[in-house]
C-alpha cells in the first residue's frame, strides 16, 4: 500500500510545436529527387541524325518528342531494344537503369527541316512500325527553381537564423522584436519560494536588503520622516558567497514584481540591440512599478568606458552602458523602480555606474567567518538525516575560507558518500571525507607511491605542523593529511585563519616560516630537497614581495607602496627604476633567507617532535589538532586559538572521528605538491 505522503510524480510538460527537423529532412529529400529528375534530360546521351535514322529503320524507337523551344528531339527506345547490348550502357542513370525513357536526345537545326526529314523517312516504313511522334513546348523547371527557389530558401534560412538568435517564437522571439528585453518576470503568479530564512551567514547584508523590502511594503514609515527609497543596491563579493541567493530572497519577500536577467542578455551581435533592450526593460519595469530589477554579473556591460578601445571604433558595449546610465538616473527617471545588481569584479566597473543616485548602496558580501559558517551549515543540514555524533561547530571550524556554495557542496557530498556506503544516517566521518574531497580533490586509491616518497611527504607535512605549532603568530593547524588527492597533491595541511583584517610584520614573518616548514624538514632530515614545496615557495615569494613593494614593511626600501588599485589591466611600465628593482630583489631574498634559517633552527630544536608526528602520519595518514596535543603537548602560548575559543575548549581526542589508514591509499608519478587552503594576505 502506498504511503499517503508519497507525492505523485508529474512529468514535465513538453511545449507543443512542430517537428521542424523532420520537415526539413523531407523537404531536402524532395528537392534532391526533383533536381535529379529535372536534370535527367540534361544528362541524356546525344546522337546524330544518322544514328536516329538507323534506330528508326531497325524498329528500335518507341517514341519521338520534338521540343520546339529547345530544338532537340527526345528518343525513347522500345522494350525489345532495351535488351540489346549496344544500348545497355546508354540507359544507365543516377538512380539505376532508365527503363521508362527518354534515352537519347538529338540536336536539330530547325523544327520545319526535321518535320520534312522525318516524314520522308517514315514514308517507306509501314504505319504499324512507325514510332509515336509529337511536338510540344516545355517549361524548364530546373532553371525556375534555381532562380526563384534559391531566393526563397535564402529568405527562409535568414528567418530561421533570426528566430534562433532572438529566442524562438512567442513575445520577443520574432525578427522585429529583437530589441525586446529578455528579463524573466516573477510576480504573484510565479512567486519565488526562497525567503530570508533560507539565507544564513549574511546578517549585515540582509539588514541592508530588508530595509529596501520594508520600504516597498510600507513606504509611509520612511517618507513621513523625509526619507527616499534607494534607487539601487550593488552586491559585491567573491563567487559563491550568496549574492544571487540574496536576490532570490528579495524576490520571495518583496511581494512586488521582480525582473531577473543577466548582464550578458544585453549583448548581441547587432548594433543598437543592447541599448534597445535596456530601454524596453525599464519601460516594462515602469509599467509594473513599484518593482525590483535584478541584473546578475553586471560587469558584462558595466566595464569602464574607453578601456582597451581603438581610436574611432564604435563600442556597442559602451552604447549599452550609456543607455543604462540614463535610464537609472536621467531627466526622465521615474521613482518606483529599484535596481539590484551583483558582481564579483567591482574594480572594473565604470565610476559613473557606482555613484550615489544610481547605486546608492554597495553591500559587501564576504566569505563567512566561523560563526557564519555554522549558521550556513544549519540551513543546508536541515534536509539531511544526521547521526547524533555530527558536531556542526567542528564542521564550521574545519572549513576555513569556505564560501556558502562550497559548504552546500560539502553537505551534498557527505550525503552521497553516506548513501554510497549504505548508511542509514550521515556521520561525522562522511563530512570529513567530503571536506577532504572539496579541498584536495578525489582520493587517488590507485596511485602507487614508493615508501621513500611517502616518508618525504610525511616529514614535509610534519614540518608544517611543528613549525606552525611553535610559532606564536602562525595560524593553528586543523588537520594534516598525506592521503594522495587530486591531480598532483600527495598531501595537504589545513589551517584555521584568525578572524583579523590587519597583519603586522611579525605575523607575516611567522606565516612565511610556517610555509617553509615542509622544505626545511626535508633538508634537515634527508639532506636533500624535493619539488613538493612548489605552492609553499610561490606563497612565500608573493608575501615577501608584498611586504617590500605593497605594504612598506622594509626599512631599506622605506614606507613606499608601488601598488596602484586604479591602474588599468595592461600596465607595461614599472613604477620604479632598475636600481630600485635591484634593491627590492635583494631585500626580498634577504627576508626569505632569514625566514628559512629561522625555520631550520626551530625544527632542529624540536627534532624529536618532528620525528614523532612524521611516524604517526605514516601510520594513520590523517592527524587532527587534538592528536598534536596528545603527541607533543599543548601550544606554548597562553592565548587560546580561534578553534579553541569557538568550541569552548571542547575539542578533545574522543570527539574527533578518524579513519584507520587504508592500504590502497597510494600515489602515482605526480610530484608531491602541497595544497594550502589559506591565501596569503597580499593585495
Buried (B, 14 or more C-beta within 10 A) or exposed (E): EEEEEEEEEEEEEEEEEEEEEEEEEEEEEEEEEBBEEBEBBEEBEEBEBEEBBEBBBEBBBBBBBBBEEBEBBBBBBBEEBBEEEEBEEBBEBEEEEBEEBBBBBBEBEEBEEBBEBBEEBBEEEEEEEBBEBEEEEEEBEBEEBEEEBEEEEEEEEEEEEBBEBBBEEEEBBBEEEBBBBBBEBBBEEEEBEBEBEBBBBBEEBBEBBBBBBBBBEEBEEBEEEEEEBBBBBBBBBEEBBBBBBBBBBBBBBBEBBBBBBBBEBBBBEEEBBBBBBBBBBBEBBBEBEBBBBBBBBBBBBBBBBEEEEEEEEEBBBBBBBBBBBBBBBEEEBEEBBBBBBBBBEBEEBBEBBBEEEBBBBBBEBBBBBBBBBBBBBEBBBEEBEBBEEBBBBBBBBBBBBBBBBBBBBBBEBBBEBBEEEEBEBBBBBBBBBBBBBBBBBEBBEEBEBEEEBBBBBBBBBBBBBBBBBBBEBBBBBBBBBBBBBBEBBBBBBBBBBBEEEEBEEEBBBBBBBBBBBBBBBBBBBEEEBBEBBBBBBBBBBBBBBBBBBBBBBBEEBEEEBBEEEEEEEEEEEEEBEEEBEEBBEEBBEBBBEEBBEBBBEBBEEBEEBBBBBBBBBBEBBBBBBBBBBBBBEEBEEEEBBBBBEBBEEEBEEEBBBBEEBEEEBBBEEBEBBBBBBBEBBBE
